[in-house]
Amino acid sequence: MKVKVCIGSACHVKGSYNVINRLQHLLEENQLSGQVEIEPVFCLGNCVNAVSVQIDDLPVQSVSKETVDAFFEQSIRPRLT
């Protein structure tokens, strides 16, 4: 699985690096690091709803440091089990 996280201007300002760091921590904590690649990208075309995150070719979602744990549990973990 590939998870793209935008690090462009709008997403950077809204905390994209916090989202990336938390996702990496959650993957390590749940021993899933080898199954998911987190790829920083410069634009997913959804700047208004930053931080933009895309799993594989699914629609772009908006994630924040407050919602990243729920995003992980609802959108990433179920695709791996």
Backbone as ProteinMPNN parsed JSONL, in Angstrom:
{"seq_chain_A": "MKVKVCIGSACHVKGSYNVINRLQHLLEENQLSGQVEIEPVFCLGNCVNAVSVQIDDLPVQSVSKETVDAFFEQSIRPRLT", "coords_chain_A": {"N_chain_A": [[0.858, -1.174, 0.0], [0.493, 2.221, -0.789], [0.772, 5.35, 0.68], [0.189, 8.556, 0.012], [1.244, 11.707, 1.08], [0.638, 15.059, 1.058], [3.053, 17.619, 0.933], [3.151, 20.161, 0.134], [2.838, 23.807, 0.009], [0.307, 24.76, 1.296], [-0.491, 22.449, 2.669], [1.777, 21.942, 4.185], [1.792, 24.155, 5.926], [-0.487, 23.543, 7.361], [0.269, 21.34, 8.8], [1.449, 18.946, 7.658], [3.808, 17.485, 8.125], [3.51, 16.684, 10.759], [1.392, 14.908, 10.448], [2.6, 12.942, 8.811], [4.673, 12.033, 10.527], [3.146, 11.009, 12.668], [1.681, 8.984, 11.356], [3.813, 7.284, 10.625], [4.671, 6.538, 13.174], [2.369, 5.182, 14.123], [2.297, 3.049, 12.308], [4.69, 1.707, 12.929], [4.204, 1.103, 15.631], [2.12, -0.702, 15.375], [3.294, -2.725, 14.015], [3.327, -2.645, 11.185], [4.907, -1.445, 9.333], [6.35, -2.544, 7.17], [4.397, -3.021, 5.321], [3.3, -0.726, 4.339], [3.992, 2.119, 2.453], [4.957, 5.363, 2.992], [4.685, 8.208, 1.176], [5.928, 11.325, 0.636], [4.541, 13.982, -1.204], [4.285, 16.728, -3.581], [1.864, 17.945, -4.413], [-1.562, 17.229, -4.304], [-3.709, 18.289, -5.429], [-5.756, 19.273, -3.821], [-5.765, 21.534, -2.194], [-7.343, 23.318, -0.713], [-8.5, 21.766, 1.241], [-6.459, 20.95, 2.951], [-4.615, 18.958, 5.268], [-3.71, 17.008, 2.59], [-4.234, 13.628, 1.765], [-3.642, 10.531, 0.186], [-4.566, 7.235, -0.458], [-3.179, 4.695, -2.259], [-4.847, 4.628, -5.302], [-7.176, 5.802, -4.504], [-9.775, 8.263, -3.72], [-8.689, 11.555, -2.717], [-8.184, 12.473, 0.66], [-8.868, 14.572, 3.5], [-6.767, 15.182, 6.213], [-5.807, 15.743, 9.562], [-3.613, 16.597, 12.35], [-5.191, 16.056, 14.486], [-7.034, 14.229, 13.523], [-5.65, 12.103, 12.478], [-5.191, 9.616, 13.779], [-7.731, 8.398, 13.763], [-8.107, 8.293, 10.988], [-6.099, 6.465, 10.325], [-7.082, 4.143, 11.642], [-9.559, 3.789, 10.365], [-9.129, 3.941, 7.594], [-6.634, 2.899, 6.786], [-5.705, 0.596, 8.354], [-7.9, -1.368, 8.015], [-7.538, -2.109, 5.334], [-5.339, -3.632, 5.337], [-5.742, -5.974, 6.661]], "CA_chain_A": [[0.0, 0.0, 0.0], [1.208, 3.488, -0.815], [0.032, 6.47, 1.236], [0.806, 9.825, -0.387], [0.905, 12.823, 1.946], [1.084, 16.299, 0.446], [3.916, 18.497, 1.729], [3.149, 21.469, -0.523], [2.704, 24.978, 0.89], [-0.897, 24.769, 2.136], [-0.468, 21.28, 3.549], [2.884, 22.144, 5.127], [1.33, 25.106, 6.937], [-1.521, 22.904, 8.188], [0.834, 20.262, 9.606], [1.673, 17.68, 6.956], [4.885, 16.704, 8.746], [2.922, 16.054, 11.948], [0.611, 13.767, 9.955], [3.563, 11.921, 8.377], [5.329, 11.473, 11.714], [2.18, 10.205, 13.422], [1.423, 7.768, 10.578], [4.976, 6.414, 10.775], [4.627, 6.004, 14.537], [1.281, 4.202, 14.192], [2.705, 1.869, 11.546], [5.691, 1.0, 13.732], [3.539, 0.614, 16.84], [1.263, -1.821, 14.997], [4.136, -3.632, 13.234], [2.834, -2.631, 9.8], [5.806, -0.606, 8.538], [6.736, -3.213, 5.934], [3.258, -3.161, 4.418], [2.833, 0.589, 3.902], [5.001, 3.108, 2.093], [4.482, 6.744, 3.083], [5.39, 8.977, 0.155], [5.64, 12.755, 0.593], [4.375, 14.514, -2.563], [4.129, 18.173, -3.519], [0.494, 18.437, -4.567], [-2.601, 16.258, -4.657], [-4.799, 19.051, -6.027], [-6.842, 19.473, -2.874], [-5.143, 22.487, -1.268], [-8.35, 23.94, 0.149], [-8.805, 20.845, 2.337], [-5.183, 20.426, 3.448], [-3.548, 18.172, 4.696], [-4.255, 16.042, 1.644], [-3.653, 12.293, 1.845], [-4.254, 9.601, -0.766], [-4.169, 5.831, -0.365], [-3.137, 4.127, -3.603], [-5.536, 5.487, -6.269], [-8.467, 6.198, -3.943], [-9.939, 9.72, -3.652], [-7.905, 12.293, -1.73], [-8.881, 12.768, 1.913], [-8.287, 15.605, 4.347], [-6.353, 14.627, 7.496], [-5.089, 16.689, 10.421], [-2.988, 15.879, 13.467], [-6.278, 15.641, 15.37], [-7.814, 13.14, 12.924], [-4.778, 11.103, 11.862], [-5.392, 8.3, 14.393], [-8.987, 7.871, 13.227], [-7.824, 7.99, 9.585], [-5.341, 5.212, 10.335], [-7.961, 3.042, 12.042], [-10.687, 3.619, 9.438], [-8.775, 3.89, 6.175], [-5.413, 2.14, 6.499], [-5.693, -0.727, 8.992], [-8.797, -2.363, 7.401], [-7.046, -2.535, 4.028], [-4.175, -4.504, 5.545], [-6.096, -7.231, 7.331]], "C_chain_A": [[0.897, 1.226, 0.0], [0.283, 4.581, -0.293], [0.792, 7.744, 0.876], [0.307, 10.927, 0.54], [1.495, 14.086, 1.325], [1.938, 17.094, 1.442], [4.06, 19.859, 1.057], [2.826, 22.573, 0.468], [1.507, 24.923, 1.834], [-0.881, 23.611, 3.132], [0.647, 21.394, 4.589], [2.44, 23.051, 6.275], [0.323, 24.456, 7.888], [-1.029, 21.643, 8.898], [1.093, 18.938, 8.93], [2.778, 16.843, 7.602], [4.418, 16.051, 10.046], [2.133, 14.808, 11.554], [1.546, 12.631, 9.55], [4.203, 11.246, 9.587], [4.392, 10.58, 12.513], [1.853, 8.906, 12.685], [2.584, 6.786, 10.717], [4.991, 5.762, 12.156], [3.553, 4.915, 14.659], [1.633, 2.918, 13.447], [3.717, 1.043, 12.331], [5.054, 0.349, 14.957], [2.706, -0.634, 16.568], [1.98, -2.846, 14.114], [3.656, -3.781, 11.791], [3.752, -1.855, 8.85], [6.162, -1.233, 7.196], [5.619, -3.32, 4.913], [2.797, -1.842, 3.807], [4.026, 1.484, 3.609], [4.357, 4.487, 2.201], [5.339, 7.573, 2.138], [4.999, 10.452, 0.239], [5.569, 13.218, -0.867], [4.079, 16.013, -2.475], [2.743, 18.702, -3.813], [-0.423, 17.294, -4.976], [-3.837, 16.968, -5.187], [-5.975, 19.322, -5.118], [-6.393, 20.457, -1.777], [-6.125, 23.113, -0.287], [-8.625, 23.085, 1.375], [-7.553, 20.217, 2.941], [-5.315, 19.952, 4.889], [-4.168, 17.073, 3.829], [-3.483, 14.727, 1.712], [-4.4, 11.384, 0.877], [-3.685, 8.21, -0.563], [-4.302, 5.221, -1.748], [-3.829, 5.083, -4.579], [-6.918, 5.911, -5.79], [-8.578, 7.724, -3.902], [-9.116, 10.328, -2.506], [-8.771, 12.606, -0.516], [-8.145, 13.876, 2.659], [-8.009, 15.003, 5.726], [-5.628, 15.724, 8.269], [-4.426, 15.91, 11.549], [-4.043, 15.393, 14.461], [-7.041, 14.429, 14.829], [-6.966, 11.997, 12.375], [-4.955, 9.713, 12.473], [-6.663, 7.637, 13.863], [-8.817, 7.483, 11.757], [-7.089, 6.655, 9.48], [-6.26, 4.023, 10.61], [-9.058, 2.757, 11.025], [-10.268, 3.376, 7.995], [-7.547, 3.05, 5.844], [-5.497, 0.72, 7.064], [-6.643, -1.73, 8.327], [-8.316, -2.883, 6.049], [-5.879, -3.512, 4.153], [-4.539, -5.84, 6.165], [-6.997, -8.082, 6.488]], "O_chain_A": [[1.917, 1.273, 0.687], [-0.848, 4.726, -0.759], [1.895, 7.983, 1.369], [-0.896, 11.068, 0.761], [2.702, 14.17, 1.094], [1.598, 17.223, 2.618], [4.976, 20.62, 1.369], [2.567, 22.302, 1.64], [1.677, 25.028, 3.049], [-1.221, 23.785, 4.303], [0.475, 20.988, 5.738], [2.681, 22.752, 7.445], [0.285, 24.778, 9.075], [-1.821, 20.947, 9.533], [0.97, 17.893, 9.568], [2.688, 15.615, 7.622], [4.889, 14.968, 10.393], [2.192, 13.783, 12.234], [1.309, 11.478, 9.91], [4.263, 10.019, 9.656], [4.794, 9.515, 12.983], [1.758, 7.848, 13.306], [2.365, 5.59, 10.906], [5.289, 4.575, 12.286], [3.802, 3.854, 15.232], [1.304, 1.823, 13.903], [3.61, -0.182, 12.391], [5.33, -0.808, 15.276], [2.597, -1.516, 17.421], [1.344, -3.727, 13.536], [3.587, -4.886, 11.251], [3.403, -1.637, 7.69], [6.266, -0.529, 6.192], [5.866, -3.673, 3.76], [2.0, -1.834, 2.869], [4.951, 1.592, 4.413], [3.331, 4.748, 1.573], [6.56, 7.634, 2.279], [3.855, 10.8, -0.055], [6.439, 12.881, -1.669], [3.671, 16.509, -1.425], [2.467, 19.854, -3.476], [-0.107, 16.504, -5.865], [-4.885, 16.349, -5.375], [-7.081, 19.577, -5.596], [-6.622, 20.226, -0.59], [-5.762, 23.406, 0.853], [-8.948, 23.614, 2.439], [-7.59, 19.073, 3.393], [-6.088, 20.534, 5.65], [-5.028, 16.315, 4.277], [-2.252, 14.709, 1.718], [-5.623, 11.452, 0.758], [-2.469, 8.028, -0.502], [-5.381, 5.223, -2.341], [-3.432, 6.244, -4.674], [-7.745, 6.338, -6.596], [-7.566, 8.411, -4.038], [-8.887, 9.694, -1.476], [-9.943, 12.96, -0.649], [-6.947, 14.082, 2.466], [-8.888, 14.394, 6.335], [-4.917, 16.538, 7.68], [-4.647, 14.707, 11.692], [-3.814, 14.43, 15.193], [-7.633, 13.681, 15.607], [-7.51, 11.02, 11.859], [-4.877, 8.72, 11.75], [-6.662, 6.446, 13.552], [-9.333, 6.451, 11.329], [-7.424, 5.818, 8.642], [-6.22, 3.02, 9.897], [-9.445, 1.603, 10.841], [-10.966, 2.686, 7.252], [-7.435, 2.54, 4.729], [-5.372, -0.251, 6.317], [-6.229, -2.865, 8.089], [-8.663, -4.0, 5.665], [-5.484, -4.143, 3.172], [-3.712, -6.751, 6.189], [-7.386, -9.172, 6.907]]}, "name": "protein", "num_of_chains": 1, "seq": "MKVKVCIGSACHVKGSYNVINRLQHLLEENQLSGQVEIEPVFCLGNCVNAVSVQIDDLPVQSVSKETVDAFFEQSIRPRLT"}
